[in-house]
Amino acid sequence: MQKNSADTTEQLYAHKQSFAPTSAYKQESMYGFTILINPTVLRHQPETKAMRQELSSQLAAIARVMPTKPLAQLRKVRIWVEWENRNGAAEFHPSAEWLRQHSYNPAKAGCVEVSNTRNFVQWSRTAQPWMLMHEFAHAYHHLALGEANSNIQMAYHHAVNQKLYQSVNYIMGGQRKAYALTDAKEYFAELSEAYFGQNDFYPFTRPQLKTYDPVGYQLMEKSWGKPRTG
């Protein structure tokens, strides 16, 4: 009876805040990761099929290269899939309070959200093939390493002081200021994409990262461990 009462309370709160209650989501599992899909998403085909294919591809790649201990921690981070909540594509939610204040389900705190299904698929297949890795890096930074992690702060400020990433190649062509310079959080997430797979700003890959930003490369090794191969 207590469980039913809690479910009812959640449903009433969700209705008041205009979001679907957690109980309405379809739960699935891929490569040890838990995925919660909004029923609205499931009404759209072939977008749902494309979303599942893209999730499967990215999660398989992460599971293949991620060291055992951090992989176990990332598998505790649930993935919520929405139809088109925002103009973005995916994000990590660190704060339940922020979610409440913005009328989102506070159960998404500490989770990754695919906030726009079509954007997620399209952007992943054009410029950001390791998009989930980026958001998982935010989760790992927040949940495992700590927001004020001194190693991340020092590596980021070193890159800024050395004027790295000011104008680098972009995967779609041309040169841009790298997104890694936004702040220490984005620096860690962007380098994590390059370290394990492929980023959309140079350095695109692990060997390029090691050459271009050796301090950042050492940060990746210390924070994540060495990638698995095979």
Summary of the structure (lengths in Angstrom):
residues: 230
radius of gyration: 18.3
end to end distance: 48.9
largest distance: 60.7
contacts: 718
relative contact order: 0.11
helix: 56%
strand: 13%
